[in-house]
Amino acid sequence: MLFDAAGDVWLEHRTPDRVYDLGRFTVADGPAGGAAASFDVLRMDPELSNARRALDHDLQRPPDKVLAFFSRMPLLYGTEAIAAASYACPMHPEVTATESGTCPKCGMKLVRSDAAPVPAAESSQGTAHGGHDHGDGLEWEDLMPAINRASDPSNMIWQLIDRQTGAENGAIAWAFTVGDRVKIRLVNEMESDHPMHHPFHVHGAGRFLVLARDDRPEANLVWKDTVLVGAGQTVDILLDVSNPGLWRAHCHIAEHAQSGMMFSFNVVRQPA
């Protein structure tokens, strides 16, 4: 980051509803260091350029693994077959209907409601998250305190599913060898009971590149250990398996990991 003026700099976390102060630091007045002088100079590294060209094959080939993000909410839906007079979205209570379905704003399934259904013209007036149209699908400020208090891993189930084997969470049995480069397709399925963004994180086995989002190649290729997969989004990553051991992959939202949205995979050394 380049600072072109002296003074206090505030660190803030901004959501569409609130601004959170995280801290501040001071930029002193004085001569800039050598790094600032070359800040605007574009440099090319031949080795990295060759490595980038070698990724074209990985962009085109099919994935080695397909991992889906999915959720089930027995807390809300149970097994009752009796139709309700009205249904509403837990996230957007202004969205109501006379029959079961999904919320057009967030994709969450509508649940039984005692409230009278709102006419379509009135229901369409509201926007996501208390009248603010955030447009990014993120749950910036939690709006379901009653559901959060009532939920636990038995009735709010978060899952990672290996779509090639059907294995779920801890039953997923991947195995790799040091030196492998594994293309993994992450699919955040909108058919979930509660579609939402999930930050996918890999421990220990190495780093990965985000190759593409929804089949569009990623322009800014950087090594990462976490990627945010949007609701309904497909993300292709290339995992660089760099060291042996038993390593873990999981959603980085703590309650999702606690509910089981994680698994471990084994990495062995190259044969001697």
Residue pairs with C-beta under 8 A, 6 or more apart in sequence:
2 36
2 39
3 9
3 27
5 27
6 27
6 28
6 29
6 30
7 26
7 27
8 24
8 25
8 26
8 27
9 24
9 25
9 26
9 27
10 21
10 23
10 24
11 21
11 22
11 23
11 24
11 25
12 19
12 20
12 21
12 22
13 19
13 20
13 22
14 20
15 140
15 141
16 129
16 132
16 134
16 140
17 129
17 130
17 132
17 140
17 141
18 141
52 221
55 209
55 211
55 221
55 238
58 181
58 183
58 211
58 238
59 211
59 212
59 217
59 236
61 183
62 183
63 183
63 184
63 185
63 236
64 182
64 183
64 184
65 162
65 164
65 174
65 182
65 183
65 184
65 185
66 162
66 163
66 164
66 184
66 185
66 187
67 160
67 161
67 162
67 163
67 172
67 184
67 185
67 186
67 187
67 200
67 249
68 159
68 160
68 161
68 162
68 163
68 187
68 188
68 189
69 159
69 160
69 186
69 187
69 188
69 189
69 192
69 198
69 200
69 229
69 251
69 261
70 158
70 159
70 160
70 161
70 189
70 191
70 192
71 156
71 157
71 158
71 159
71 192
71 193
71 194
71 195
71 196
72 157
72 159
72 192
72 193
73 109
73 155
73 156
73 157
73 193
73 194
74 154
74 155
74 157
75 147
75 150
75 151
75 155
75 156
76 90
76 109
76 111
76 147
76 193
77 109
77 111
77 193
80 112
83 99
83 100
84 100
84 112
84 113
85 98
85 114
85 116
85 117
86 96
86 97
86 98
86 112
86 113
86 114
86 115
86 116
86 117
87 96
87 97
87 98
87 99
87 100
87 101
87 110
87 111
87 112
87 113
87 117
88 95
88 96
88 97
88 110
88 111
88 113
88 115
89 95
89 96
89 103
89 105
89 106
89 108
89 110
89 111
90 108
90 111
90 144
90 147
91 103
91 105
91 106
91 108
91 128
91 129
91 139
91 143
91 144
92 103
92 105
92 106
92 126
92 128
92 129
93 115
94 118
94 122
94 123
94 125
94 126
95 103
95 104
95 105
95 110
95 123
95 126
96 110
96 113
96 115
96 116
96 117
96 118
96 123
97 110
97 117
98 117
100 109
100 110
101 109
101 110
102 108
102 109
102 110
103 109
103 110
105 127
105 128
106 128
106 137
106 195
106 196
106 231
107 190
107 192
107 195
107 231
107 232
108 193
108 194
108 195
109 193
109 194
127 133
128 134
128 135
129 139
129 140
129 141
129 143
130 141
130 143
134 140
136 230
137 196
137 197
137 230
137 231
138 197
139 196
139 197
142 148
147 156
153 258
153 259
153 260
156 259
157 259
157 260
158 251
158 255
158 256
158 259
158 260
158 261
159 168
159 169
159 260
159 261
160 168
160 169
160 172
160 249
160 250
160 251
160 261
160 262
160 263
161 167
161 168
162 168
162 172
162 174
163 187
165 172
165 173
167 173
168 260
169 260
169 261
169 262
169 263
170 260
170 262
170 263
170 264
171 263
172 263
172 265
173 265
174 263
174 265
174 266
175 265
175 266
175 267
175 268
176 182
176 205
176 241
176 265
176 266
176 267
176 268
177 241
177 267
177 268
177 269
177 270
178 241
178 242
178 243
178 244
178 267
178 268
178 269
178 270
179 241
179 242
179 270
180 239
180 241
181 238
181 239
181 240
181 241
182 238
182 239
182 241
183 211
183 236
183 237
183 238
183 239
184 208
184 236
184 237
184 238
184 239
185 234
185 235
185 236
186 200
186 227
186 229
186 234
186 235
186 236
186 237
187 234
188 195
188 197
188 198
188 229
188 230
188 231
188 232
188 233
188 234
188 235
189 195
189 232
190 231
190 232
195 231
195 232
196 231
197 228
197 229
197 230
197 231
198 228
198 229
198 251
198 252
198 253
198 256
198 261
199 226
199 227
199 228
199 229
199 251
199 252
199 253
200 226
200 227
200 228
200 229
200 235
200 249
200 250
200 251
200 252
201 225
201 226
201 249
201 250
201 251
201 252
202 208
202 225
202 226
202 239
202 247
202 248
202 249
203 225
203 247
203 248
203 249
203 250
204 243
204 245
204 247
204 248
205 239
205 241
205 242
205 243
205 245
205 247
205 265
205 267
206 239
206 240
206 241
206 242
206 243
207 223
207 224
207 225
207 239
207 240
207 242
208 223
208 224
208 225
208 227
208 237
208 238
208 239
208 240
209 218
209 221
209 222
209 223
209 224
209 237
209 238
209 240
210 218
210 221
210 222
210 224
210 227
210 235
210 236
210 237
211 217
211 218
211 221
211 236
211 237
211 238
212 218
212 235
212 236
213 233
213 234
213 235
213 236
214 233
214 234
214 235
215 234
223 240
226 252
227 235
227 237
229 235
241 267
243 267
244 267
244 268
244 269
245 266
245 267
246 264
246 265
246 266
246 267
247 264
247 265
247 267
248 262
248 263
248 264
248 265
249 262
249 263
249 264
249 265
250 256
250 257
250 261
250 262
250 263
251 257
251 261
251 262
253 261
